[in-house]
Amino acid sequence: RIYRYRRDADHPDKTGDLTSEERKVLVMMREAMEHEGVHMPHEEKEKCLELINRELHLVFEAHPHQGHIGPREGWHPVKALEEVPKAMLASLPRQYDVARGEEMVQIVPDTLAARTVLRSVTDPAIRKDVFNRSREENPAVAQKLVELLEVRRELADHRGYQSWAHYSRRDSVLVHHFPEKEDAVQDLLRDTWDALAPGIKGELEGLAKIKNQSGLDGALEPWDVEFLIQQQRRLLLPNVTEDAIPYFTFGNILRAVQELLMKVFNVALVHAEPHENEVWHGAVYKFVMRPPEATEDSSADLGVLYLDPFRSASKMVSAAQFTVRGSKILADGSRQVPRTALVMGLPPSLDAPLSTAEALTVLHELGHTVHSLLSQTALQHVSGTRGTVDFVEFPSHLFEHFLFEPEFMCAHAIDPKTQKPIPEQLLHDIQHRRKLVGHIEMSNTLLHSLVDHSLYVKPLGSPTIAGMQSAVDASYATLSKEHDLTGAFGNHRLVDFLSPPVPSKFDHLVHYSGTYFCYLLDKALSCHVWDRTFKGDPYNKQAGDRLRNFLELGSSEPRLGAILELTGESAPIGSTVPLEALLLDCRA
């Protein structure tokens, strides 16, 4: 009876008294019930539940693990690894090779040690060995992944969808904005590749020149790329490294975001003492979002943040935002205050220096957090980040841009020891260092999106590991004939230089399952919006008002058009996603 009522959500004549938000939630509830087979005959329902249970188990079994290696594989002379930090070398498996008469250490693929070797060791034979091992599938995980793909394909068919990708994207803002497109995601990937390809080739040619000028023999090889990128960065920006930067601390970034919230959104994020048993650990901070005129008034709370920022042995995630309670209107007409938890694995001090990547992650997750806390929805089902992934990833990507905005960072990025702010030139150089190979870096996101798309949009030709690899290889030929990914570049295919994902080591393939394109889409959209709103003016109040109104809607009105309207421009989007700002962001 409940299902039959919810089934009427598509008929306004039967649900005319509902708001658009209520009707949306009703449709969500109906679909959730249908996806578990509530409307199916008994045998079909049992089959559906069996597939759901099998999928749940395979999600855990197919999760990537640390690189596998045999006990006799991956051993290299210690003396050939002098560029690797001594402390790291000391932590590696070690043995004495009697035949060679020297100490050997084992480099396990896909570890920090392996990445360090690829970036710093001069000996190309060692880099080649480590690189090739990193490209090998983990056969046990790969087999479970093939089984997961097959179960999801069958489950999507059982639910009435053309593929698992069609199921996972049923609410996608990209797909809904371009209903006339047969495959809007494939078009986005193709358009982005055509835009990036000339820059990628130019950057690879630049690396080949550096190899030649450095006196290294031979043509550019795939195992040279990471090594030469580091050489290029040291050559052009010798004073900027990948190491943690004393100006980038969690405390500094948090204070900068607090000022941003006050100036742009007119809200205060203030520290508060948790009630007894309210938090799960003594290292968890509690913050409340309140109007600036009522920072001491708990009855004025707009949202509550539980902040668990520091690493510990028991943490299973490096950075994630979790909704504890969504916003909604209660029966008495009052509003339920949203609560969210932000859990990270940062160095255990507010003043500990962070790397650029860590600082960007902090801002990314705070973007999700603000979206959750500002939510003013009537129903908790669409509160904050409870929405389609290519919509909810937009605010987090937009927040990343603030890191390199001088007016935002320079006032708060203060070295805790010297008490001096970060020089504006250094901030510029840090950003410039990341963009020296910006097209190659962006191609990594594109290739991960492509592999995720190809494995979920149609069945494998053969449900085997070889069949999965064949599908991945075939996907490379779908992007462009003019800039063929499988075409020759020196002695290899162009794609081989761009570190395409190995399926059994691509964890998002399990959890995003056909929606990883959201990272590419929202990077492009955030660049487009940023350039027209906060770039050069991080406290732009008009843009801030539009953004706050956008965030207050939570995920109740997910539209690609709503994201583009944040620019304040009324011109509608054309037939493609705007990529010009993304390309500018890739250029050094």
JODA-V676312 format. One record per residue. N is the residue number from 1. RES is the residue in one small letter. PHI is phi in whole degrees, -180 to 180 (999 if undefined). Layout:
# JODA-V676312
n=N res=RES phi=PHI
n=N res=RES phi=PHI
This chain:
# JODA-V676312
n=1 res=r phi=999
n=2 res=i phi=-61
n=3 res=y phi=-63
n=4 res=r phi=-62
n=5 res=y phi=-68
n=6 res=r phi=-67
n=7 res=r phi=-65
n=8 res=d phi=-78
n=9 res=a phi=-61
n=10 res=d phi=-84
n=11 res=h phi=-118
n=12 res=p phi=-56
n=13 res=d phi=-66
n=14 res=k phi=-100
n=15 res=t phi=-131
n=16 res=g phi=-65
n=17 res=d phi=-85
n=18 res=l phi=-89
n=19 res=t phi=-75
n=20 res=s phi=-62
n=21 res=e phi=-68
n=22 res=e phi=-65
n=23 res=r phi=-66
n=24 res=k phi=-63
n=25 res=v phi=-66
n=26 res=l phi=-62
n=27 res=v phi=-64
n=28 res=m phi=-59
n=29 res=m phi=-65
n=30 res=r phi=-62
n=31 res=e phi=-63
n=32 res=a phi=-61
n=33 res=m phi=-70
n=34 res=e phi=-65
n=35 res=h phi=-69
n=36 res=e phi=-104
n=37 res=g phi=83
n=38 res=v phi=-61
n=39 res=h phi=-95
n=40 res=m phi=-89
n=41 res=p phi=-58
n=42 res=h phi=-54
n=43 res=e phi=-65
n=44 res=e phi=-67
n=45 res=k phi=-63
n=46 res=e phi=-62
n=47 res=k phi=-64
n=48 res=c phi=-61
n=49 res=l phi=-65
n=50 res=e phi=-64
n=51 res=l phi=-65
n=52 res=i phi=-61
n=53 res=n phi=-64
n=54 res=r phi=-64
n=55 res=e phi=-62
n=56 res=l phi=-59
n=57 res=h phi=-68
n=58 res=l phi=-69
n=59 res=v phi=-57
n=60 res=f phi=-77
n=61 res=e phi=-72
n=62 res=a phi=-91
n=63 res=h phi=-70
n=64 res=p phi=-60
n=65 res=h phi=-119
n=66 res=q phi=-59
n=67 res=g phi=-49
n=68 res=h phi=-92
n=69 res=i phi=-159
n=70 res=g phi=-75
n=71 res=p phi=-64
n=72 res=r phi=-106
n=73 res=e phi=-108
n=74 res=g phi=74
n=75 res=w phi=-91
n=76 res=h phi=-138
n=77 res=p phi=-64
n=78 res=v phi=-59
n=79 res=k phi=-66
n=80 res=a phi=-88
n=81 res=l phi=-116
n=82 res=e phi=-66
n=83 res=e phi=-78
n=84 res=v phi=-81
n=85 res=p phi=-53
n=86 res=k phi=-60
n=87 res=a phi=-63
n=88 res=m phi=-68
n=89 res=l phi=-59
n=90 res=a phi=-65
n=91 res=s phi=-88
n=92 res=l phi=-89
n=93 res=p phi=-56
n=94 res=r phi=-137
n=95 res=q phi=-153
n=96 res=y phi=-100
n=97 res=d phi=-92
n=98 res=v phi=-63
n=99 res=a phi=-62
n=100 res=r phi=-90
n=101 res=g phi=69
n=102 res=e phi=-154
n=103 res=e phi=-73
n=104 res=m phi=-126
n=105 res=v phi=-125
n=106 res=q phi=-101
n=107 res=i phi=-104
n=108 res=v phi=-84
n=109 res=p phi=-59
n=110 res=d phi=65
n=111 res=t phi=-111
n=112 res=l phi=-61
n=113 res=a phi=-63
n=114 res=a phi=-64
n=115 res=r phi=-65
n=116 res=t phi=-65
n=117 res=v phi=-61
n=118 res=l phi=-63
n=119 res=r phi=-91
n=120 res=s phi=-130
n=121 res=v phi=-81
n=122 res=t phi=-71
n=123 res=d phi=-62
n=124 res=p phi=-68
n=125 res=a phi=-65
n=126 res=i phi=-69
n=127 res=r phi=-62
n=128 res=k phi=-62
n=129 res=d phi=-63
n=130 res=v phi=-65
n=131 res=f phi=-62
n=132 res=n phi=-63
n=133 res=r phi=-67
n=134 res=s phi=-70
n=135 res=r phi=-89
n=136 res=e phi=-83
n=137 res=e phi=-69
n=138 res=n phi=-85
n=139 res=p phi=-59
n=140 res=a phi=-66
n=141 res=v phi=-69
n=142 res=a phi=-61
n=143 res=q phi=-65
n=144 res=k phi=-65
n=145 res=l phi=-66
n=146 res=v phi=-59
n=147 res=e phi=-63
n=148 res=l phi=-64
n=149 res=l phi=-60
n=150 res=e phi=-69
n=151 res=v phi=-64
n=152 res=r phi=-66
n=153 res=r phi=-61
n=154 res=e phi=-67
n=155 res=l phi=-67
n=156 res=a phi=-62
n=157 res=d phi=-63
n=158 res=h phi=-63
n=159 res=r phi=-88
n=160 res=g phi=93
n=161 res=y phi=-106
n=162 res=q phi=-64
n=163 res=s phi=-159
n=164 res=w phi=-65
n=165 res=a phi=-62
n=166 res=h phi=-64
n=167 res=y phi=-68
n=168 res=s phi=-70
n=169 res=r phi=-106
n=170 res=r phi=-61
n=171 res=d phi=-112
n=172 res=s phi=-56
n=173 res=v phi=-69
n=174 res=l phi=-67
n=175 res=v phi=-63
n=176 res=h phi=-71
n=177 res=h phi=-77
n=178 res=f phi=-122
n=179 res=p phi=-65
n=180 res=e phi=-78
n=181 res=k phi=-82
n=182 res=e phi=-66
n=183 res=d phi=-149
n=184 res=a phi=-64
n=185 res=v phi=-68
n=186 res=q phi=-60
n=187 res=d phi=-64
n=188 res=l phi=-62
n=189 res=l phi=-64
n=190 res=r phi=-66
n=191 res=d phi=-63
n=192 res=t phi=-68
n=193 res=w phi=-63
n=194 res=d phi=-60
n=195 res=a phi=-74
n=196 res=l phi=-84
n=197 res=a phi=-54
n=198 res=p phi=-60
n=199 res=g phi=-67
n=200 res=i phi=-62
n=201 res=k phi=-63
n=202 res=g phi=-63
n=203 res=e phi=-68
n=204 res=l phi=-66
n=205 res=e phi=-64
n=206 res=g phi=-65
n=207 res=l phi=-66
n=208 res=a phi=-62
n=209 res=k phi=-66
n=210 res=i phi=-63
n=211 res=k phi=-62
n=212 res=n phi=-65
n=213 res=q phi=-70
n=214 res=s phi=-83
n=215 res=g phi=80
n=216 res=l phi=-84
n=217 res=d phi=-77
n=218 res=g phi=84
n=219 res=a phi=-77
n=220 res=l phi=-64
n=221 res=e phi=-117
n=222 res=p phi=-57
n=223 res=w phi=-80
n=224 res=d phi=-88
n=225 res=v phi=-60
n=226 res=e phi=-62
n=227 res=f phi=-62
n=228 res=l phi=-74
n=229 res=i phi=-61
n=230 res=q phi=-66
n=231 res=q phi=-61
n=232 res=q phi=-62
n=233 res=r phi=-65
n=234 res=r phi=-67
n=235 res=l phi=-70
n=236 res=l phi=-89
n=237 res=l phi=-135
n=238 res=p phi=-64
n=239 res=n phi=-93
n=240 res=v phi=-118
n=241 res=t phi=-124
n=242 res=e phi=-84
n=243 res=d phi=-66
n=244 res=a phi=-59
n=245 res=i phi=-109
n=246 res=p phi=-60
n=247 res=y phi=-76
n=248 res=f phi=-91
n=249 res=t phi=-123
n=250 res=f phi=-63
n=251 res=g phi=-61
n=252 res=n phi=-64
n=253 res=i phi=-67
n=254 res=l phi=-63
n=255 res=r phi=-65
n=256 res=a phi=-65
n=257 res=v phi=-69
n=258 res=q phi=-61
n=259 res=e phi=-67
n=260 res=l phi=-59
n=261 res=l phi=-61
n=262 res=m phi=-68
n=263 res=k phi=-78
n=264 res=v phi=-95
n=265 res=f phi=-108
n=266 res=n phi=59
n=267 res=v phi=-134
n=268 res=a phi=-109
n=269 res=l phi=-111
n=270 res=v phi=-118
n=271 res=h phi=-72
n=272 res=a phi=-139
n=273 res=e phi=-79
n=274 res=p phi=-71
n=275 res=h phi=-72
n=276 res=e phi=-59
n=277 res=n phi=66
n=278 res=e phi=-79
n=279 res=v phi=-114
n=280 res=w phi=-94
n=281 res=h phi=-161
n=282 res=g phi=-66
n=283 res=a phi=-87
n=284 res=v phi=-88
n=285 res=y phi=-94
n=286 res=k phi=-115
n=287 res=f phi=-126
n=288 res=v phi=-123
n=289 res=m phi=-99
n=290 res=r phi=-140
n=291 res=p phi=-62
n=292 res=p phi=-62
n=293 res=e phi=-86
n=294 res=a phi=-137
n=295 res=t phi=-68
n=296 res=e phi=-104
n=297 res=d phi=-103
n=298 res=s phi=-67
n=299 res=s phi=-73
n=300 res=a phi=-98
n=301 res=d phi=-56
n=302 res=l phi=-98
n=303 res=g phi=-170
n=304 res=v phi=-127
n=305 res=l phi=-116
n=306 res=y phi=-103
n=307 res=l phi=-109
n=308 res=d phi=-121
n=309 res=p phi=-88
n=310 res=f phi=-101
n=311 res=r phi=-68
n=312 res=s phi=-156
n=313 res=a phi=-65
n=314 res=s phi=-87
n=315 res=k phi=-78
n=316 res=m phi=-101
n=317 res=v phi=-127
n=318 res=s phi=-89
n=319 res=a phi=-166
n=320 res=a phi=-163
n=321 res=q phi=-108
n=322 res=f phi=-122
n=323 res=t phi=-75
n=324 res=v phi=-91
n=325 res=r phi=-154
n=326 res=g phi=-89
n=327 res=s phi=-79
n=328 res=k phi=-168
n=329 res=i phi=-90
n=330 res=l phi=-83
n=331 res=a phi=-60
n=332 res=d phi=-87
n=333 res=g phi=91
n=334 res=s phi=-78
n=335 res=r phi=-106
n=336 res=q phi=-75
n=337 res=v phi=-78
n=338 res=p phi=-68
n=339 res=r phi=-130
n=340 res=t phi=-141
n=341 res=a phi=-115
n=342 res=l phi=-116
n=343 res=v phi=-116
n=344 res=m phi=-136
n=345 res=g phi=-125
n=346 res=l phi=-86
n=347 res=p phi=-55
n=348 res=p phi=-78
n=349 res=s phi=-167
n=350 res=l phi=-64
n=351 res=d phi=-103
n=352 res=a phi=-70
n=353 res=p phi=-67
n=354 res=l phi=-114
n=355 res=s phi=-75
n=356 res=t phi=-60
n=357 res=a phi=-62
n=358 res=e phi=-66
n=359 res=a phi=-63
n=360 res=l phi=-64
n=361 res=t phi=-63
n=362 res=v phi=-59
n=363 res=l phi=-66
n=364 res=h phi=-58
n=365 res=e phi=-70
n=366 res=l phi=-68
n=367 res=g phi=-61
n=368 res=h phi=-61
n=369 res=t phi=-62
n=370 res=v phi=-63
n=371 res=h phi=-58
n=372 res=s phi=-70
n=373 res=l phi=-74
n=374 res=l phi=-84
n=375 res=s phi=-58
n=376 res=q phi=-128
n=377 res=t phi=-73
n=378 res=a phi=-79
n=379 res=l phi=-124
n=380 res=q phi=-71
n=381 res=h phi=-64
n=382 res=v phi=-119
n=383 res=s phi=-74
n=384 res=g phi=51
n=385 res=t phi=-88
n=386 res=r phi=-84
n=387 res=g phi=-160
n=388 res=t phi=-65
n=389 res=v phi=-65
n=390 res=d phi=-76
n=391 res=f phi=-95
n=392 res=v phi=-75
n=393 res=e phi=-81
n=394 res=f phi=-68
n=395 res=p phi=-58
n=396 res=s phi=-66
n=397 res=h phi=-69
n=398 res=l phi=-63
n=399 res=f phi=-64
n=400 res=e phi=-58
n=401 res=h phi=-64
n=402 res=f phi=-65
n=403 res=l phi=-57
n=404 res=f phi=-103
n=405 res=e phi=-92
n=406 res=p phi=-54
n=407 res=e phi=-63
n=408 res=f phi=-78
n=409 res=m phi=-90
n=410 res=c phi=-62
n=411 res=a phi=-76
n=412 res=h phi=-118
n=413 res=a phi=-79
n=414 res=i phi=-114
n=415 res=d phi=-65
n=416 res=p phi=-60
n=417 res=k phi=-84
n=418 res=t phi=-92
n=419 res=q phi=63
n=420 res=k phi=-102
n=421 res=p phi=-74
n=422 res=i phi=-64
n=423 res=p phi=-63
n=424 res=e phi=-60
n=425 res=q phi=-65
n=426 res=l phi=-65
n=427 res=l phi=-59
n=428 res=h phi=-63
n=429 res=d phi=-67
n=430 res=i phi=-62
n=431 res=q phi=-67
n=432 res=h phi=-63
n=433 res=r phi=-61
n=434 res=r phi=-69
n=435 res=k phi=-96
n=436 res=l phi=-58
n=437 res=v phi=-127
n=438 res=g phi=-62
n=439 res=h phi=-69
n=440 res=i phi=-63
n=441 res=e phi=-60
n=442 res=m phi=-70
n=443 res=s phi=-64
n=444 res=n phi=-63
n=445 res=t phi=-63
n=446 res=l phi=-63
n=447 res=l phi=-68
n=448 res=h phi=-63
n=449 res=s phi=-65
n=450 res=l phi=-65
n=451 res=v phi=-65
n=452 res=d phi=-59
n=453 res=h phi=-64
n=454 res=s phi=-66
n=455 res=l phi=-79
n=456 res=y phi=-112
n=457 res=v phi=-88
n=458 res=k phi=-153
n=459 res=p phi=-66
n=460 res=l phi=-66
n=461 res=g phi=-62
n=462 res=s phi=-142
n=463 res=p phi=-77
n=464 res=t phi=-137
n=465 res=i phi=-61
n=466 res=a phi=-63
n=467 res=g phi=-66
n=468 res=m phi=-65
n=469 res=q phi=-66
n=470 res=s phi=-63
n=471 res=a phi=-65
n=472 res=v phi=-65
n=473 res=d phi=-61
n=474 res=a phi=-65
n=475 res=s phi=-65
n=476 res=y phi=-64
n=477 res=a phi=-85
n=478 res=t phi=-90
n=479 res=l phi=-84
n=480 res=s phi=-162
n=481 res=k phi=-82
n=482 res=e phi=-68
n=483 res=h phi=-121
n=484 res=d phi=-68
n=485 res=l phi=-62
n=486 res=t phi=-93
n=487 res=g phi=-73
n=488 res=a phi=-73
n=489 res=f phi=-136
n=490 res=g phi=68
n=491 res=n phi=-94
n=492 res=h phi=-138
n=493 res=r phi=-74
n=494 res=l phi=-57
n=495 res=v phi=-61
n=496 res=d phi=-66
n=497 res=f phi=-86
n=498 res=l phi=-108
n=499 res=s phi=50
n=500 res=p phi=-63
n=501 res=p phi=-70
n=502 res=v phi=-91
n=503 res=p phi=-50
n=504 res=s phi=-72
n=505 res=k phi=-116
n=506 res=f phi=-105
n=507 res=d phi=-64
n=508 res=h phi=-67
n=509 res=l phi=-63
n=510 res=v phi=-80
n=511 res=h phi=-94
n=512 res=y phi=-93
n=513 res=s phi=37
n=514 res=g phi=100
n=515 res=t phi=-123
n=516 res=y phi=-64
n=517 res=f phi=-55
n=518 res=c phi=-58
n=519 res=y phi=-67
n=520 res=l phi=-71
n=521 res=l phi=-60
n=522 res=d phi=-76
n=523 res=k phi=-65
n=524 res=a phi=-64
n=525 res=l phi=-67
n=526 res=s phi=-66
n=527 res=c phi=-63
n=528 res=h phi=-62
n=529 res=v phi=-70
n=530 res=w phi=-57
n=531 res=d phi=-61
n=532 res=r phi=-106
n=533 res=t phi=-133
n=534 res=f phi=-98
n=535 res=k phi=-64
n=536 res=g phi=78
n=537 res=d phi=-150
n=538 res=p phi=-65
n=539 res=y phi=-109
n=540 res=n phi=-58
n=541 res=k phi=-72
n=542 res=q phi=-64
n=543 res=a phi=-65
n=544 res=g phi=-65
n=545 res=d phi=-63
n=546 res=r phi=-64
n=547 res=l phi=-68
n=548 res=r phi=-64
n=549 res=n phi=-59
n=550 res=f phi=-62
n=551 res=l phi=-71
n=552 res=e phi=-64
n=553 res=l phi=-77
n=554 res=g phi=57
n=555 res=s phi=-118
n=556 res=s phi=-78
n=557 res=e phi=-133
n=558 res=p phi=-76
n=559 res=r phi=-139
n=560 res=l phi=-65
n=561 res=g phi=-62
n=562 res=a phi=-64
n=563 res=i phi=-67
n=564 res=l phi=-68
n=565 res=e phi=-69
n=566 res=l phi=-64
n=567 res=t phi=-72
n=568 res=g phi=85
n=569 res=e phi=-95
n=570 res=s phi=-94
n=571 res=a phi=-63
n=572 res=p phi=-72
n=573 res=i phi=-66
n=574 res=g phi=-80
n=575 res=s phi=-86
n=576 res=t phi=-137
n=577 res=v phi=-72
n=578 res=p phi=-66
n=579 res=l phi=-117
n=580 res=e phi=-60
n=581 res=a phi=-68
n=582 res=l phi=-62
n=583 res=l phi=-64
n=584 res=l phi=-63
n=585 res=d phi=-69
n=586 res=c phi=-84
n=587 res=r phi=-92
n=588 res=a phi=-74
